[in-house]
Amino acid sequence: MDIVAIILESATGKVGKTKMMYNAFLSYNQLREYLIALQESGLLEYEQGTRIYKITDKGMHFLQIYNHVDNLVTPSHYLKYGNL
């Protein structure tokens, strides 16, 4: 889920494959698999003419839920391990 969130966050600014690949620390083949899955699930769109990816409304909704859950979990994780 973390990788999906990183890819979607990258696509909020309409980006190409290279930037998403570097942001998510993925190889080209790994990224390609994620992009296919994200497009098939309706979270990401590809603009053929400009060759860029952009997040969909459904993808934005996913990110909102992901960030909400992350905020709920992260504070207790830091307290548990004494990082605060």
KOLTI-738380 format. One record per residue (C-alpha): residue number from 1; residue in three letters; x, y, z. Coordinates in steps of 0.001 Angstrom, whole numbers. Layout:
BEGIN
<site><n>NUM</n><res>ALA</res><u>X</u><v>Y</v><w>Z</w></site>
...
***
This chain:
BEGIN
<site><n>1</n><res>MET</res><u>0</u><v>0</v><w>0</w></site>
<site><n>2</n><res>ASP</res><u>2887</u><v>2358</v><w>700</w></site>
<site><n>3</n><res>ILE</res><u>4186</u><v>2022</v><w>-2852</w></site>
<site><n>4</n><res>VAL</res><u>723</u><v>2607</v><w>-4288</w></site>
<site><n>5</n><res>ALA</res><u>401</u><v>5757</v><w>-2172</w></site>
<site><n>6</n><res>ILE</res><u>3809</u><v>7036</v><w>-3306</w></site>
<site><n>7</n><res>ILE</res><u>2928</u><v>6486</v><w>-6959</w></site>
<site><n>8</n><res>LEU</res><u>-444</u><v>8193</v><w>-6560</w></site>
<site><n>9</n><res>GLU</res><u>1071</u><v>11119</v><w>-4649</w></site>
<site><n>10</n><res>SER</res><u>3589</u><v>11533</v><w>-7462</w></site>
<site><n>11</n><res>ALA</res><u>758</u><v>11598</v><w>-9985</w></site>
<site><n>12</n><res>THR</res><u>-1026</u><v>14489</v><w>-8269</w></site>
<site><n>13</n><res>GLY</res><u>1336</u><v>16730</v><w>-10220</w></site>
<site><n>14</n><res>LYS</res><u>899</u><v>14958</v><w>-13563</w></site>
<site><n>15</n><res>VAL</res><u>4203</u><v>13157</v><w>-14012</w></site>
<site><n>16</n><res>GLY</res><u>5929</u><v>10706</v><w>-16278</w></site>
<site><n>17</n><res>LYS</res><u>7168</u><v>7221</v><w>-15523</w></site>
<site><n>18</n><res>THR</res><u>10709</u><v>8254</v><w>-14641</w></site>
<site><n>19</n><res>LYS</res><u>9731</u><v>10535</v><w>-11773</w></site>
<site><n>20</n><res>MET</res><u>7335</u><v>7955</v><w>-10336</w></site>
<site><n>21</n><res>MET</res><u>9990</u><v>5276</v><w>-10660</w></site>
<site><n>22</n><res>TYR</res><u>12521</u><v>7334</v><w>-8682</w></site>
<site><n>23</n><res>ASN</res><u>9989</u><v>8466</v><w>-6057</w></site>
<site><n>24</n><res>ALA</res><u>8915</u><v>4893</v><w>-5348</w></site>
<site><n>25</n><res>PHE</res><u>12421</u><v>3363</v><w>-5695</w></site>
<site><n>26</n><res>LEU</res><u>11175</u><v>864</v><w>-8277</w></site>
<site><n>27</n><res>SER</res><u>12683</u><v>-643</v><w>-11383</w></site>
<site><n>28</n><res>TYR</res><u>11010</u><v>79</v><w>-14692</w></site>
<site><n>29</n><res>ASN</res><u>9448</u><v>-3399</v><w>-14804</w></site>
<site><n>30</n><res>GLN</res><u>8132</u><v>-3113</v><w>-11252</w></site>
<site><n>31</n><res>LEU</res><u>6641</u><v>304</v><w>-11965</w></site>
<site><n>32</n><res>ARG</res><u>5019</u><v>-944</v><w>-15148</w></site>
<site><n>33</n><res>GLU</res><u>3183</u><v>-3662</v><w>-13189</w></site>
<site><n>34</n><res>TYR</res><u>1921</u><v>-1124</v><w>-10646</w></site>
<site><n>35</n><res>LEU</res><u>818</u><v>1281</v><w>-13376</w></site>
<site><n>36</n><res>ILE</res><u>-1196</u><v>-1422</v><w>-15102</w></site>
<site><n>37</n><res>ALA</res><u>-2904</u><v>-2390</v><w>-11845</w></site>
<site><n>38</n><res>LEU</res><u>-3597</u><v>1225</v><w>-10869</w></site>
<site><n>39</n><res>GLN</res><u>-5071</u><v>2030</v><w>-14270</w></site>
<site><n>40</n><res>GLU</res><u>-7225</u><v>-1107</v><w>-14262</w></site>
<site><n>41</n><res>SER</res><u>-8556</u><v>-205</v><w>-10810</w></site>
<site><n>42</n><res>GLY</res><u>-9362</u><v>3353</v><w>-11891</w></site>
<site><n>43</n><res>LEU</res><u>-6912</u><v>5062</v><w>-9529</w></site>
<site><n>44</n><res>LEU</res><u>-4630</u><v>6419</v><w>-12247</w></site>
<site><n>45</n><res>GLU</res><u>-5075</u><v>7717</v><w>-15809</w></site>
<site><n>46</n><res>TYR</res><u>-2603</u><v>7942</v><w>-18664</w></site>
<site><n>47</n><res>GLU</res><u>-2799</u><v>10863</v><w>-21090</w></site>
<site><n>48</n><res>GLN</res><u>-1637</u><v>9462</v><w>-24413</w></site>
<site><n>49</n><res>GLY</res><u>-844</u><v>12780</v><w>-26115</w></site>
<site><n>50</n><res>THR</res><u>1271</u><v>14202</v><w>-23299</w></site>
<site><n>51</n><res>ARG</res><u>2556</u><v>10822</v><w>-22079</w></site>
<site><n>52</n><res>ILE</res><u>1900</u><v>11678</v><w>-18449</w></site>
<site><n>53</n><res>TYR</res><u>-17</u><v>10049</v><w>-15644</w></site>
<site><n>54</n><res>LYS</res><u>-2498</u><v>11761</v><w>-13405</w></site>
<site><n>55</n><res>ILE</res><u>-4420</u><v>10663</v><w>-10379</w></site>
<site><n>56</n><res>THR</res><u>-8181</u><v>10171</v><w>-10691</w></site>
<site><n>57</n><res>ASP</res><u>-10868</u><v>11212</v><w>-8210</w></site>
<site><n>58</n><res>LYS</res><u>-10961</u><v>7613</v><w>-7031</w></site>
<site><n>59</n><res>GLY</res><u>-7183</u><v>7737</v><w>-6555</w></site>
<site><n>60</n><res>MET</res><u>-7493</u><v>10945</v><w>-4523</w></site>
<site><n>61</n><res>HIS</res><u>-10110</u><v>9245</v><w>-2346</w></site>
<site><n>62</n><res>PHE</res><u>-7722</u><v>6321</v><w>-1827</w></site>
<site><n>63</n><res>LEU</res><u>-4952</u><v>8721</v><w>-755</w></site>
<site><n>64</n><res>GLN</res><u>-7245</u><v>10490</v><w>1705</w></site>
<site><n>65</n><res>ILE</res><u>-8187</u><v>7203</v><w>3342</w></site>
<site><n>66</n><res>TYR</res><u>-4579</u><v>5970</v><w>3282</w></site>
<site><n>67</n><res>ASN</res><u>-3315</u><v>9170</v><w>4938</w></site>
<site><n>68</n><res>HIS</res><u>-6085</u><v>9060</v><w>7526</w></site>
<site><n>69</n><res>VAL</res><u>-5224</u><v>5483</v><w>8479</w></site>
<site><n>70</n><res>ASP</res><u>-1510</u><v>6332</v><w>8491</w></site>
<site><n>71</n><res>ASN</res><u>-2164</u><v>9220</v><w>10892</w></site>
<site><n>72</n><res>LEU</res><u>-4129</u><v>6924</v><w>13173</w></site>
<site><n>73</n><res>VAL</res><u>-1414</u><v>4280</v><w>13246</w></site>
<site><n>74</n><res>THR</res><u>1799</u><v>6321</v><w>13187</w></site>
<site><n>75</n><res>PRO</res><u>1583</u><v>8076</v><w>16594</w></site>
<site><n>76</n><res>SER</res><u>1133</u><v>4808</v><w>18482</w></site>
<site><n>77</n><res>HIS</res><u>3986</u><v>3260</v><w>16500</w></site>
<site><n>78</n><res>TYR</res><u>6338</u><v>6051</v><w>17541</w></site>
<site><n>79</n><res>LEU</res><u>5257</u><v>5864</v><w>21154</w></site>
<site><n>80</n><res>LYS</res><u>5713</u><v>2094</v><w>21181</w></site>
<site><n>81</n><res>TYR</res><u>9312</u><v>2349</v><w>20021</w></site>
<site><n>82</n><res>GLY</res><u>10220</u><v>5524</v><w>21875</w></site>
<site><n>83</n><res>ASN</res><u>10842</u><v>7694</v><w>18807</w></site>
<site><n>84</n><res>LEU</res><u>8981</u><v>10745</v><w>20071</w></site>
***
